[in-house]
């Protein structure tokens, strides 16, 4: 699931996952829990096998805020302007979506670091989240969804290396260093692009749904496996490409808002009302990991 992003750093796991609740976790121990909700990119709510719940703050990382205002100087190189703030807010939404995609409703392992604080200033448990053998906290940094939170923890060296790599690649939130390019995660030379957005259908938009559509083009030099990729608007309407759907180099596919039978050049959302705002909207495409491939504003 996290190909190429396996967690690096010290594995401090020594427990057997059988503590059963937050009150009995010991330093370096692990606990198997169920993720019941994702608050934002770095905060989740979990349930232990005995039914108790805990709010967990992902140790060593900080994703941009979505519920409160961001402080751009915390993110090295991001300007303290309206554009910088807007870009960070979008990056925070991307991080939340990525974490939901990876772990919401799934069993994960919490790992406590023996050299780090046990709880943060708001009383939340501080822990690494491990899923399928991968350190989710470090994955967020490597993908540009989070910065390293300056604090004491065993895996900090590997995290800072991952952060530097993401910054140099201009990945995720680090696109906010040059806001106005379309927002966090935008890629103007990525594998998929928008060739056309027909947002104003003839007549009543809600009664002519298949005259509202978005045309995507594969601008890569190889076939794209789009199964599991999603398309969404600013209001949160989300379409997911069907499993096994592919698009060859230079090929186009049209996503119609209404209903119909999918084929290699056309897919249908099945909505009962119009999606794309005639007054302006944003087309956001995410890959199967929830990472933003690009945004296109009109």
Secondary structure, DSSP 4 states (H G I P E B T S, - for coil): --TT----S-----S-B---SGGG--TT-EEEEEEEEEEETTEEEEE-TTS-EEEEEETTEEPPPSSS---GGGSTT--SSHHHHHHHHHHHHHHHHHHHHHHTTSEEEEE--TTS-SB-TTSPEEEEEEETTEEHHHHHHHTTS-EEPSS--TTHHHHHHHHHHHHHHT-GGGGGGGTTSSSTT--TTSSEEEEEEE-S-SS-GGG-GGG-EEEEEE-SSS-EE-TT-EEE-TT--EEEPPTT-EE-TT-EEEEESS----BTTEEE---SS--S-TT--EEEEE-TTS-EEEEEE-
